[in-house]
Amino acid sequence: MTTPKDSDHVWKALADPTRREILDLLRDGPRQTTEIAEAFPQLSRFGVMKHLDVLREAGLVCTRSEGRRRINSLNANPLREIVERWIGKYEAYWANSMLRVKDIAEQDSKPKSKKQTSSKRKGKRA
């Protein structure tokens, strides 16, 4: 379980669009650091490695060495914990709100009875 300080690292890591793109790449499977760097030609290899360091510090990326190669993998557990802690609490609220909207929409779309229609006509004639 992540502590509030750990979740601060996760939020910081997720705040940067390049780091989110790196996570998207890793969602498809582990990648070598070289492959990740090649996916971001606008950045230097050093810049990509700094982003990977932030992601590792947040626990979102695990890196293992295979000889000279470094293989990076996504660790989705910190994301799951964030969802459970921050988003999951509001799930019931939003589900109830959507049910209320549905009920109101269904009430508005029900055909009106003949009594309501005839009384409206009488009101218009007066």
N, C-alpha and C positions, 0 to 999 in steps of 0.2 A: 504494500500500500504506500502511495506517495504521501509525503508530508506537505503541508502548505508551501514550505520552502522549495521542495522538489517540484511542485506544480508551478511555482514561479518560473523555474527554468524551462518547463514545458511551454508555458505561455510565451516566454521570451523567444524560444526557438520557433514557435509557430507564427510569431509576429512578422517574420521576414518572408516575402514571397519566394525568394530563391530557395530557402530551406524547405518551404512547402513543396516546391517543385522537385527537390531532391527526394523528399519522402514519397512523392508520387512515383518517381522512378523506381524507388526501392520497393514499392507496393507490388510491382510486377516480378520481383525476385531480387536476390543478392546481386551486387555489382561491384566490380573492382573500382578503386578510387580513380584510376585512369579513365574508365568508361564514364564515370560521373563527370569528371573534368571535361571530357570531350562533348558532353551534352550541354555545356555552358561555355561556348567559345568566347563569349564576351568577358569571361572571368579568367584570371590566371589560375594555374593549378594551386598555388598557395591560397588564393581566395576561396576556392572550393574546399580546400582542406580546413580552412578556418570555419566555414559553415558546417562541415562535418564534425569538427570539434564541439561546436555549440550543440549540435544534435546528439552527440555522444554524451555530453555533460547532462543533457536533459533526459537521457536514457532512451531516446527515440531511435538511436542507431547503435548497433553492436558491430564491432570490427574485429576480424580475426586475421592473422597473418598466415599465409601459405608461401613459404619461401620469401621472395621479395614482393609478392603480391599482397595487397590488403583488400579483403573482401568485406563489404559493408552490407548489413542486413537491417531491415526494418524491425523495430520492436514496438508493436502496437499497444502493449500493456499500459504505458502512461496515458495514451489517448483514451483507452477504454475507461481508465480511472477518472479522467477529466469528465468524460461523458456521464459517468455514473454520479459523480459528485455535483457537477454544475448543471447539466442538462436534464438528467433523469428526474431531478426534484420537480421540474416544471412540466414534465410530461403529462401528469394527471390534470394539471390546471388547463393545459392547452387542449387536451382531449375533451374535458368538460365544456370548455368554451366552444369548441367546434360542434359538440352535440347541441348546445343551446342555439347556435346559428342555424343548424340543420332544422331544429324544431320550429324556429321562427319562420324560416323559409317555407317549410311544409305547411304551416298555418296560413301564410299569405297566399299560397297557391291553391288552397282548397276552394272548390266552387261554392259560391254563396247560395244560401237557401232562397226559395221563392219568396218567403216572407220578407227577408231583408231587401230583395230586389223591388217588390211591390211597395214597401214602405218608402223606399228611396224615390220611387216614381211619384208617390203621393206628395212627398215633400217638395218636389220640383214644381208641381202644378200650382201650389199655393202661392 
